Amino acid sequence: MTAALATSLALAGLAAGWGLRAVTARYAVPAGEPHRRSCPGCGHPAASQRPRFAPRWLSPRSFSPRWFLPRPSGRCPACGQRTGPPPFAVEAITALTLAALALRVHPGLVLAAACWLAVCAVPLAFIDAAVRRLPDLLTAPAYAGTGLLLMAAAAVGGHWHDLLRAGLGGLALAGFCLAVAVVSRGGMGLGDVKVAASLGTLLAWRGWSTLLAGAFAGFLLAAAYGIVLLLAGRATRKQHIPFGPFLIIGAFAAILAW
Ligand SMILES: [Zn+2]
């Protein structure tokens, strides 16, 4: 039963990963720039091509390209330039994460909350790694969806105590990150604070110790990465590294260690 659930979630993750690749390509632009709708190299608007089912008299120009739909290979079909994360990285990570969550997280509604957060967190991690941004368009639905699904889990199972702890835990981790952001003067951004709110909520649902473990793992990974960069001479002391991917990896490592 669990194996069947893990397999179906892995397949769903593969399919969702393709959509998340499009989300990543769209929002991985520097702050202030418009969302990406075409290949940055040649301007090839993959999404504006006439869909196969459309009548012939509709010219490709009838389809305004709102979304650039990148190939899983991560390269533009026209000019071959990289248009996003490495080949199949988003797809494989989403599939593996959802399958692993299916094996570790119960009951169903809590699993749904964890999967929802994962589906939001994967593009967030890739976007932050690429352009050091965590767009509100992803952090807001991550928090809202996780909160609503945990509320449903509390209502079904009567776990109001867990829900209260989850809410407080999310605020606590967000507050801690906000304090770090103020003290470090830009080392951590407001996007990190918003991601921490969602991650903290899910971590604290399991318990305070899971919240501590997840947060500690995230900061430890970020510190280790910073030290490696410094030792390799690829960063200076003043340079800021993206925190989001480490917070996300640390949190999901703690969640999978349930
Ligand atoms: Zn191109």
Residues whose N, C-alpha, C, O or C-beta is under 5 A from the ligand:
A	BS01	ZN	C39 G41 C42 G43 H44 C76 A78 C79 G80 Q81
